[in-house]
Amino acid sequence: MGFVEKNLLPNEQITYRANLHWIIYLVPVIVILAAIALALASYGIAAIAVGAIGLLLMVPPWIKSSSSEFAITNKRVVIKVGLVRRHSLELLLQKVEGIGVDQGIIGRILGYGTIIVSGVGGTKEAFPRISNPLEFRRQVQASLAP
């Protein structure tokens, strides 16, 4: 049971979930591919060392991915990131002023971007590398529609 499920209000249901995009694993995957190339070129010790580095580099993005939750309920937008140092945003749907999406060219091609949640009273939070951010925005807007 995750953060969102533990903090649901009475009669509140999750209507949409989002995740971090696989792009957070890009550097470790490149390093592991380099290790495979070294192994194929018969550089055994170097391949093992580079492979070990690639696996170590895989740990932080995995922790970040497994400890991040992005959800829309029938009452709120709930976002939690972080394992040891937790950052959460829980904003009632009525208090959502806007959901911005920032995507570069690569983000548009691969389907990731930054969502910027703006709330009444000046709350403005950015969450980068979200998978399919336009769908997240659409789901919030659909939840706000009467």
C-alpha positions as CSV (number, residue, x, y, z in Angstrom):
1,M,0.0,0.0,0.0
2,G,1.5,3.3,-1.1
3,F,1.4,6.8,0.2
4,V,-1.7,7.8,-1.8
5,E,-3.7,4.8,-0.6
6,K,-2.7,5.4,3.0
7,N,-3.8,9.1,2.7
8,L,-7.2,8.7,1.0
9,L,-10.0,10.8,2.4
10,P,-13.4,9.2,3.1
11,N,-15.2,8.3,-0.2
12,E,-12.1,9.3,-2.2
13,Q,-11.1,7.1,-5.1
14,I,-8.0,7.2,-7.3
15,T,-9.0,8.1,-10.9
16,Y,-5.6,8.3,-12.6
17,R,-1.9,7.5,-11.8
18,A,1.2,8.6,-13.5
19,N,4.8,7.4,-13.2
20,L,8.3,8.7,-13.8
21,H,9.5,8.1,-17.4
22,W,12.0,5.4,-18.3
23,I,14.4,8.2,-19.4
24,I,15.7,8.3,-15.8
25,Y,17.5,5.0,-16.5
26,L,19.2,6.2,-19.7
27,V,22.8,6.8,-18.3
28,P,22.9,3.4,-16.4
29,V,21.7,1.6,-19.5
30,I,24.3,3.3,-21.7
31,V,27.0,2.2,-19.2
32,I,25.7,-1.4,-19.1
33,L,25.7,-1.4,-22.9
34,A,29.3,-0.2,-22.9
35,A,30.1,-3.1,-20.5
36,I,28.5,-5.6,-22.9
37,A,30.5,-4.1,-25.8
38,L,33.7,-4.5,-23.7
39,A,32.7,-8.1,-22.9
40,L,32.1,-8.8,-26.6
41,A,35.5,-7.3,-27.4
42,S,37.1,-9.7,-24.9
43,Y,38.0,-7.1,-22.2
44,G,36.8,-9.2,-19.3
45,I,38.0,-7.3,-16.3
46,A,37.1,-3.9,-17.8
47,A,33.6,-5.2,-18.8
48,I,33.0,-6.5,-15.2
49,A,34.1,-3.1,-13.7
50,V,32.0,-1.1,-16.1
51,G,29.0,-3.4,-15.6
52,A,29.3,-3.0,-11.9
53,I,29.4,0.7,-12.2
54,G,26.3,0.5,-14.5
55,L,24.4,-1.5,-11.9
56,L,25.4,0.9,-9.2
57,L,24.2,3.8,-11.3
58,M,20.9,2.0,-11.7
59,V,20.1,2.2,-7.9
60,P,19.3,5.9,-7.5
61,P,16.9,6.1,-10.4
62,W,15.2,2.9,-9.2
63,I,14.8,4.3,-5.7
64,K,13.5,7.6,-7.2
65,S,11.0,5.7,-9.4
66,S,9.8,3.4,-6.7
67,S,9.3,6.2,-4.1
68,S,7.5,8.6,-6.4
69,E,3.7,8.7,-6.7
70,F,1.6,10.9,-8.9
71,A,-2.2,10.5,-8.6
72,I,-5.4,12.2,-9.3
73,T,-8.4,11.3,-7.1
74,N,-12.0,12.4,-7.3
75,K,-11.1,15.1,-4.7
76,R,-7.4,16.0,-5.0
77,V,-4.2,16.0,-6.8
78,V,-1.7,14.0,-4.7
79,I,2.0,13.9,-5.5
80,K,4.8,12.4,-3.4
81,V,8.5,12.1,-4.3
82,G,11.4,11.0,-2.2
83,L,12.2,8.2,0.1
84,V,14.3,9.6,2.9
85,R,13.7,13.3,2.2
86,R,10.0,13.3,1.2
87,H,8.3,16.1,-0.7
88,S,4.5,15.9,-1.1
89,L,1.8,18.0,-2.6
90,E,-1.8,17.4,-1.8
91,L,-4.1,19.9,-3.5
92,L,-7.9,19.9,-3.5
93,L,-9.2,19.9,-7.1
94,Q,-11.1,23.1,-6.4
95,K,-7.8,24.8,-5.4
96,V,-6.0,23.8,-8.6
97,E,-5.5,27.0,-10.7
98,G,-3.7,25.3,-13.5
99,I,-1.5,22.4,-14.7
100,G,1.4,23.4,-16.9
101,V,3.4,21.1,-19.1
102,D,7.0,21.8,-20.1
103,Q,8.4,19.6,-22.8
104,G,11.5,19.9,-24.9
105,I,11.9,18.3,-28.3
106,I,13.3,15.0,-26.9
107,G,10.5,15.0,-24.3
108,R,7.9,15.4,-26.9
109,I,9.4,12.6,-29.0
110,L,9.8,10.2,-26.1
111,G,6.7,11.2,-24.1
112,Y,7.9,12.8,-21.0
113,G,8.0,16.3,-19.5
114,T,7.7,18.5,-16.4
115,I,4.3,19.1,-14.9
116,I,3.9,22.4,-13.1
117,V,1.0,22.4,-10.6
118,S,-0.3,25.8,-9.8
119,G,-2.7,26.3,-6.9
120,V,-4.8,29.2,-5.5
121,G,-2.7,31.3,-3.2
122,G,0.6,31.0,-5.1
123,T,1.4,27.3,-4.7
124,K,3.5,26.4,-7.7
125,E,5.4,23.0,-7.8
126,A,7.3,21.5,-10.7
127,F,7.8,17.7,-11.1
128,P,10.2,16.7,-13.9
129,R,10.4,13.6,-16.1
130,I,6.8,12.5,-15.8
131,S,5.6,10.0,-18.3
132,N,2.9,11.3,-20.6
133,P,2.4,14.7,-18.9
134,L,-0.2,15.9,-21.3
135,E,-2.5,13.0,-20.2
136,F,-1.9,14.0,-16.6
137,R,-3.0,17.5,-17.4
138,R,-6.0,16.2,-19.3
139,Q,-7.1,14.0,-16.4
140,V,-6.9,17.0,-14.0
141,Q,-8.9,19.1,-16.3
142,A,-11.4,16.4,-16.8
143,S,-11.8,16.0,-13.0
144,L,-12.4,19.8,-12.7
145,A,-15.1,19.9,-15.4
146,P,-18.6,20.0,-14.0
